[in-house]
Amino acid sequence: MADTAEPRDPWAVPADFTAWVERRLRPLERGTRQLEGEDQAAQSMARELLTVVAARWPRLRRADTRHGDPAGTAADRYLQQLFAREAADAGLRDAIRLDLDRPVPVPRDQPSYARTLTMADEAALLWERAKTTSRRRVLIGAGLGGFALVAAVCRMIWADPPEDEPTPRHPRAEASRSAVDTLPAAADQARLTTLRVPGLPAELAPGDAAKLPALSADPVTRALALLTPSATVGTPVLALGEDGRWRRVDQAGDRVGLGMEESALSPDGLHAAFALVDGVRVVDLATGAGRTYPTPEQPPAVAWLGPGHLLLGVDALLDLRAERLVPCPAGPVDAVTYRGVVPLSGPGPLTELLSVGQPAAAGARVRRWVLDAAKPGETTVAITGERADLIGPFQGPGFGHGDGVLARVCSARSGQQGQAVGVFTTDGAVRRVLLADESVTGAVRVIGWLDPRRVLLRCVGRVGSGPARQRILAWDLRDGHLALMATVAVEGGLSLPDLTGSV
């Protein structure tokens, strides 16, 4: 008798994924057409987003099973969040809602490939692309970085599928090129020289979340870390107190963990913020109490402008002390969260790292705002000079230190593969670059600064055949030296407070 069980071959397309693509591709194309305004670009963006979902499909289906939801429920939520990021990156102030349930008639004038590809073919191409790039993780707080993946998916739609999975391609950093470093493979990261931070354990291992005390019953004086055990819907948020004990942030709610960003924890470690569909959930970690603040539009991200001010969108700067939204000229997607800045009564510096290609003819820029004047003013400078050719579209949140240096992950350019971590001065110079091939290093994100000379990174990926883990690294800008600060026993989200002065 034939075996009817779900195929174990990772290249075999699950039937439930094919059915989900059949339901969601056309409504998604309708939404991306509102963003792009042109059919071919909209079709490419839609397939880019579905490829990202395909890469997480097994986890999303496990979330459906765990919560007793119909197949594709978690995938729908994830797709909505990805779409919201793209809408924010497009600079649209009016929210464009993605309606996945309203049927879309098939147009008469379909593109040529759509007349030859069935939905099963579409799903197979998406699945194959996701598996080919399965180690090139794209996290929620990250954004999608646009153009490189769009081009890759377009090529995949037109080209024959590859016969073999490509081998990892290492970034090439010429030894003669100054201030350009290479991130070692995941296994080598685990063997780096260690650097210990007082109060932060060498391994962040919270254990069984269900057995941890609730934060509302056992608050912390200050959180040294926030993490989520997994990257699935319903994952809890856990907080590490200065006493070395973990708590379950019970007032965070059931759906905030999936969208927790590296910038979720306030610089002073006293508040945590999570973007929701219709506002933001803020938890006071010193009391355990939580409150939802409604916003006119869905916040695409969160960025702390000091311990008491949370940037949620254009004209949506939340003043926690006054408990109200105040005007602000820019949104949080490209805003930098600062470390090492003396807390002010008002909001701290507002600086943005703007991507190359957004808008299409623009290069990468640093934009700084003056907020304390009668009318906000801005100064924008181009990111140019040595090493600027390596800087592609930005990904994930950026972090600054002392209002002088900025760091953010981007897609690598100039023939390099994978990602790059760029460090910039506010006058547009590229101070140093770290190249990373995620297929061997794990996905990389900036999570803060240890001091003015050391950037903190999180790398997510397996070491050998073991479970997925994270490594927190300190990257020294003076000589490119990397040190292992801690490991994390889970692969979900991670956020740290301002650690300036701790070492």
C-alpha positions in Angstrom: 0.0 0.0 0.0 1.3 3.4 -0.8 2.4 5.6 2.0 0.0 8.5 2.4 1.9 10.3 5.2 3.2 13.8 4.6 6.5 13.5 2.6 9.6 14.0 4.7 11.6 15.2 1.8 12.1 19.0 2.5 11.8 19.7 -1.2 8.4 18.1 -1.5 5.7 20.8 -1.4 3.1 20.3 1.4 -0.4 20.0 0.1 -1.6 22.6 2.7 0.9 25.1 1.5 -0.3 24.7 -2.1 -3.9 25.2 -1.0 -2.9 28.3 1.0 -1.0 29.8 -2.0 -4.1 29.2 -4.1 -6.2 31.2 -1.7 -3.8 34.0 -1.0 -1.7 34.8 -4.1 -4.3 36.8 -6.0 -5.5 38.9 -2.9 -1.9 39.5 -2.1 -1.2 40.7 -5.6 -4.1 43.1 -5.3 -2.5 44.5 -2.2 1.0 44.8 -3.6 -0.4 46.5 -6.7 -1.6 49.3 -4.4 2.0 49.7 -3.2 3.8 49.4 -6.5 1.3 50.8 -8.9 2.6 48.5 -11.7 1.7 44.9 -12.4 5.1 43.2 -12.9 6.6 44.8 -9.7 3.4 43.9 -7.8 3.6 40.3 -8.9 7.3 40.1 -8.0 6.7 41.6 -4.5 3.8 39.2 -3.8 6.0 36.2 -4.6 8.8 37.6 -2.5 6.5 37.8 0.5 5.2 34.3 -0.1 8.7 33.0 -0.3 9.4 34.3 3.1 6.3 32.6 4.4 7.3 29.4 2.8 10.6 29.4 4.6 8.7 29.5 7.9 5.8 27.2 6.9 6.6 24.2 9.2 6.7 26.5 12.2 3.6 28.3 11.3 1.7 25.1 10.8 2.9 23.8 14.2 1.4 27.0 15.7 -1.9 26.3 14.0 -1.9 22.8 15.4 -1.0 23.9 18.9 -3.8 26.5 19.0 -6.4 24.3 17.1 -6.6 26.8 14.3 -7.3 26.0 10.6 -4.3 25.5 8.4 -2.8 28.8 7.3 -4.1 30.9 10.2 -0.6 31.7 11.5 0.6 32.2 7.9 -2.1 34.8 7.3 -1.0 36.7 10.4 2.6 36.6 9.4 1.8 37.7 5.9 -0.1 40.6 7.2 2.9 41.8 9.3 5.2 41.4 6.3 2.9 43.4 4.1 2.6 46.1 6.8 6.4 46.4 6.7 6.5 46.9 3.0 3.8 49.5 3.2 5.8 51.4 5.8 9.0 51.1 3.6 7.0 52.7 0.8 6.5 55.8 2.9 2.7 55.6 2.9 1.2 57.6 5.7 -2.3 56.2 5.1 -2.5 52.5 6.0 -3.1 50.1 3.2 -5.0 47.2 4.6 -4.4 43.7 3.1 -7.7 42.0 2.6 -7.0 38.3 2.1 -10.5 37.1 2.3 -12.1 39.2 -0.5 -12.1 37.2 -3.7 -10.3 38.4 -6.7 -11.4 37.5 -10.2 -8.6 36.2 -12.5 -7.9 39.0 -15.1 -8.2 38.3 -18.8 -4.9 39.9 -19.7 -2.7 37.7 -17.5 1.1 37.9 -17.9 2.5 35.1 -20.1 4.0 33.1 -17.2 0.6 33.1 -15.4 -1.0 31.5 -18.4 1.5 28.6 -18.2 1.9 28.1 -14.5 -0.8 26.4 -12.4 -1.2 27.3 -8.7 0.6 24.0 -8.0 3.5 25.2 -10.1 3.5 28.6 -8.3 3.6 26.9 -4.9 6.4 24.6 -6.1 8.5 27.5 -7.3 8.0 29.4 -4.0 8.8 26.3 -1.9 11.9 25.5 -3.9 13.1 29.1 -3.6 12.5 29.1 0.2 14.4 25.8 0.7 17.3 27.0 -1.5 17.6 30.0 0.7 16.4 28.4 3.9 19.3 29.8 6.0 18.9 33.3 4.8 16.5 34.3 7.6 14.3 37.3 7.3 13.1 38.4 10.8 9.8 40.4 11.5 11.5 43.5 13.1 13.8 43.3 10.0 11.9 44.4 7.0 12.6 42.7 3.7 15.3 44.8 2.1 13.4 44.8 -1.2 15.3 44.8 -4.4 17.7 41.9 -4.2 15.1 39.4 -3.2 12.6 40.8 -5.7 15.1 40.3 -8.5 15.9 36.8 -7.3 12.3 35.7 -7.2 11.7 37.2 -10.6 14.5 35.1 -12.0 13.2 32.0 -10.3 9.7 32.4 -11.9 11.2 32.6 -15.4 14.1 30.1 -15.0 14.2 26.4 -14.7 14.6 25.1 -11.1 18.2 24.4 -10.0 19.2 20.8 -10.0 21.2 21.0 -6.7 21.0 23.2 -3.7 23.7 25.8 -3.9 26.7 25.6 -1.6 27.2 28.5 0.8 29.1 31.4 -0.7 31.4 33.1 1.7 31.7 36.9 1.6 35.0 38.0 0.2 36.8 40.8 2.2 40.1 41.7 0.7 42.8 41.8 3.3 44.2 45.0 1.7 40.9 46.8 2.2 40.9 48.6 5.5 38.1 48.4 8.1 36.2 45.6 6.3 35.8 42.5 8.4 34.3 39.0 7.9 32.0 37.3 10.4 33.1 33.7 11.0 30.9 30.7 10.6 28.5 29.8 13.4 30.7 27.0 14.8 33.7 29.4 14.9 31.6 32.1 16.6 31.0 29.7 19.5 34.8 29.4 20.0 35.5 33.2 20.0 37.2 34.8 23.0 34.6 35.4 25.7 33.6 38.7 27.1 31.5 38.7 30.3 29.0 41.4 31.2 28.1 41.6 35.0 24.6 40.3 35.6 24.2 38.8 32.1 24.7 35.0 32.2 27.0 33.3 29.8 24.0 31.3 28.6 20.5 32.8 28.4 18.4 29.7 29.1 15.0 30.4 30.7 13.8 26.8 30.7 10.2 25.9 30.6 8.2 29.1 30.1 5.1 27.6 31.7 6.9 27.0 35.0 8.2 30.6 35.3 6.5 33.1 37.7 4.3 35.7 36.1 5.9 39.2 36.0 2.7 40.8 37.4 3.2 38.7 40.6 7.0 39.1 40.7 8.2 42.3 38.9 11.8 43.1 38.2 13.8 46.2 39.3 15.3 46.3 35.7 15.3 43.8 32.8 18.6 42.7 31.5 17.1 40.9 28.5 13.8 40.1 26.8 13.4 37.0 24.7 10.8 34.8 23.1 11.4 31.0 23.0 10.4 30.7 19.4 9.3 32.6 16.3 5.8 31.4 16.2 2.4 32.9 17.0 1.5 32.6 20.7 5.1 32.4 21.9 5.5 34.0 25.4 7.7 37.0 26.2 10.2 36.3 29.0 12.2 38.8 31.0 15.5 38.4 32.9 15.8 40.4 36.0 18.9 41.8 37.7 18.5 39.0 40.3 19.3 36.4 37.6 15.8 35.0 37.5 13.4 34.7 34.6 9.8 35.8 34.5 6.9 35.4 32.1 5.6 38.7 30.9 2.0 37.7 31.3 0.6 41.2 30.5 2.2 41.2 27.1 -0.7 39.3 25.6 -0.8 36.2 23.4 0.2 37.7 20.0 3.0 40.1 20.7 5.9 37.6 20.9 6.0 36.9 17.2 6.5 40.6 16.4 9.0 41.4 19.2 11.9 43.4 17.8 15.4 44.0 18.9 14.3 47.5 20.0 11.4 46.3 22.2 13.1 46.9 25.5 13.5 50.5 26.6 17.1 51.8 27.2 16.6 51.8 31.0 15.2 48.3 31.0 12.0 49.4 32.7 9.5 49.1 29.8 8.8 46.7 26.9 6.8 47.7 23.8 5.2 45.5 21.2 3.5 46.7 18.0 -0.1 45.6 17.5 -2.5 45.8 14.6 -4.2 48.9 16.1 -1.7 50.3 18.5 1.1 49.3 20.8 1.2 47.2 24.0 3.5 48.7 26.7 4.4 46.7 29.8 5.9 48.4 32.9 8.4 45.7 33.9 8.8 47.2 37.4 5.2 46.6 38.2 4.1 44.0 35.7 1.2 46.1 34.5 0.4 46.4 30.8 -1.5 48.9 28.7 -2.5 49.2 25.1 -2.3 52.6 23.5 -4.4 52.9 20.3 -2.9 54.6 17.2 -4.5 56.0 14.1 -2.5 53.5 12.0 -0.9 50.1 12.5 2.7 50.8 13.9 5.2 49.2 11.5 7.8 49.1 14.2 8.7 50.6 17.5 11.7 52.8 18.4 12.6 54.3 21.8 13.6 58.0 21.7 14.8 57.8 25.3 13.2 55.9 28.2 10.0 57.8 28.2 9.2 58.3 24.5 8.2 55.7 22.0 8.1 56.4 18.3 5.2 54.5 16.6 4.6 56.5 13.4 4.5 59.8 11.7 2.7 62.2 14.2 2.6 59.2 16.6 5.3 59.8 19.3 4.0 58.3 22.5 4.9 60.2 25.7 4.6 57.6 28.4 4.5 60.1 31.2 1.8 62.2 29.7 0.1 59.1 28.2 -0.6 60.7 24.9 0.6 60.9 21.3 2.5 64.0 20.2 3.5 65.1 16.7 6.6 63.8 15.1 7.9 64.3 11.6 9.1 60.7 10.9 8.1 57.1 11.6 10.0 54.3 13.4 11.0 52.0 10.5 14.4 53.8 9.8 14.7 55.5 13.2 17.8 54.8 15.2 17.5 53.8 18.9 20.2 55.4 20.9 22.4 54.1 23.7 24.8 56.0 25.9 22.6 59.2 25.9 21.8 61.1 29.1 18.0 60.8 29.6 16.2 64.0 28.9 12.8 65.2 30.0 11.8 65.3 26.3 12.5 62.9 23.5 16.1 62.1 22.7 17.8 62.4 19.2 15.8 61.4 16.1 18.1 60.1 13.5 17.2 57.9 10.5 19.3 55.6 8.3 17.5 55.7 5.0 18.0 52.9 2.4 19.5 53.1 -1.0 16.8 52.8 -3.6 14.0 54.2 -1.4 12.9 56.1 -3.4 14.3 54.5 -6.5 16.9 57.0 -7.5 18.1 57.8 -3.9 21.3 56.6 -2.3 21.7 55.6 1.4 21.4 58.7 3.6 21.6 59.8 7.3 18.7 62.1 8.2 18.7 64.0 11.5 15.8 65.9 13.0 15.6 68.8 15.4 12.5 68.2 17.5 12.7 70.9 20.2 12.2 73.8 17.8 8.9 75.5 17.0 9.0 73.7 13.7 10.9 70.4 13.2 13.9 70.8 11.0 16.0 68.2 9.2 19.5 67.7 7.8 20.2 65.0 5.3 23.6 63.8 4.2 24.5 61.1 1.7 26.4 58.0 2.9 29.5 58.2 0.6 33.2 57.6 0.5 35.3 54.5 1.3 33.3 51.3 1.9 30.0 53.0 0.9 29.8 50.7 -2.1 29.2 47.8 0.2 26.0 49.2 1.7 22.7 47.9 0.3 19.1 48.2 1.5 18.9 48.3 5.3 17.3 45.6 7.3 15.9 45.6 10.9 16.3 48.3 13.5 19.4 50.6 13.8 21.2 51.6 17.0 23.3 54.6 17.7 25.6 55.5 20.6 26.1 59.0 22.1 24.5 60.7 19.1 27.8 60.1 17.2 27.9 56.7 15.6 25.2 54.5 14.0 25.0 50.8 13.2 22.5 48.8 11.1 22.4 45.6 9.1 22.0 45.9 5.3 22.2 43.7 2.2 25.7 43.5 1.0 26.6 45.0 -2.4 29.6 45.2 -4.8 29.7 41.5 -5.5 29.5 40.4 -1.9 27.0 37.8 -0.8 24.6 38.0 2.1 24.5 40.7 4.7 26.7 43.5 5.9 26.8 45.4 9.2 27.6 49.0 8.6 28.8 51.5 11.1 28.3 55.2 10.1 29.1 58.6 11.5 26.4 61.2 11.4 28.1 63.1 8.6 27.7 60.1 6.3 31.1 58.3 6.5 31.2 54.5 6.7 33.5 53.8 9.6 33.6 50.0 9.4 31.8 47.1 7.7 31.3 43.5 8.8 30.4 41.1 6.0 28.3 38.0 6.7 27.0 35.0 4.7 23.9 34.0 6.6 24.1 30.4 5.2 27.2 29.8 7.3 27.1 32.6 10.0 23.4 32.6 10.8 21.2 35.6 10.3 22.7 38.8 11.8 21.0 41.8 13.5 22.3 44.7 15.5 21.0 44.7 19.1 22.7 47.7 20.6 26.1 49.0 21.8 28.3 47.9 24.7 30.1 51.2 24.7 31.2 53.8 22.0 33.6 51.4 20.4 31.8 48.0 20.5 28.6 47.1 18.6 26.4 44.3 19.9 25.2 41.7 17.3 22.9 38.7 17.5 23.5 35.8 15.2 20.8 33.1 14.8 21.7 29.7 13.4 22.6 26.1 14.1 26.0 24.9 15.0 26.4 21.6 13.3 23.3 19.4 13.6 22.3 20.8 17.0 19.3 23.0 17.7 19.1 26.5 16.5 20.8 28.9 19.0 21.8 32.5 19.1 25.1 34.1 19.9 25.6 37.6 21.2 28.8 39.1 19.9 30.7 42.3 20.6 32.4 43.8 17.5 35.2 46.1 18.3 35.4 49.0 15.9 39.1 49.8 16.6 40.5 46.5 15.1 37.5 44.4 14.1 37.9 42.0 16.9 34.9 39.8 17.7 34.1 38.4 21.2 31.4 36.1 22.4 29.4 37.8 25.1 26.7 35.1 25.6 24.7 32.3 24.0 21.0 32.0 23.9 19.3 28.6 24.1 16.3 29.5 21.9 15.9 31.0 18.5 13.1 33.6 19.0 13.3 37.3 19.5 15.9 39.0 21.7 16.2 42.6 23.1 18.7 44.1 25.4 18.7 47.4 27.4 21.4 50.0 27.3 24.5 48.2 28.7 26.8 51.3 28.5 29.1 51.4 31.6 28.5 47.7 32.5 32.0 46.6 31.5 
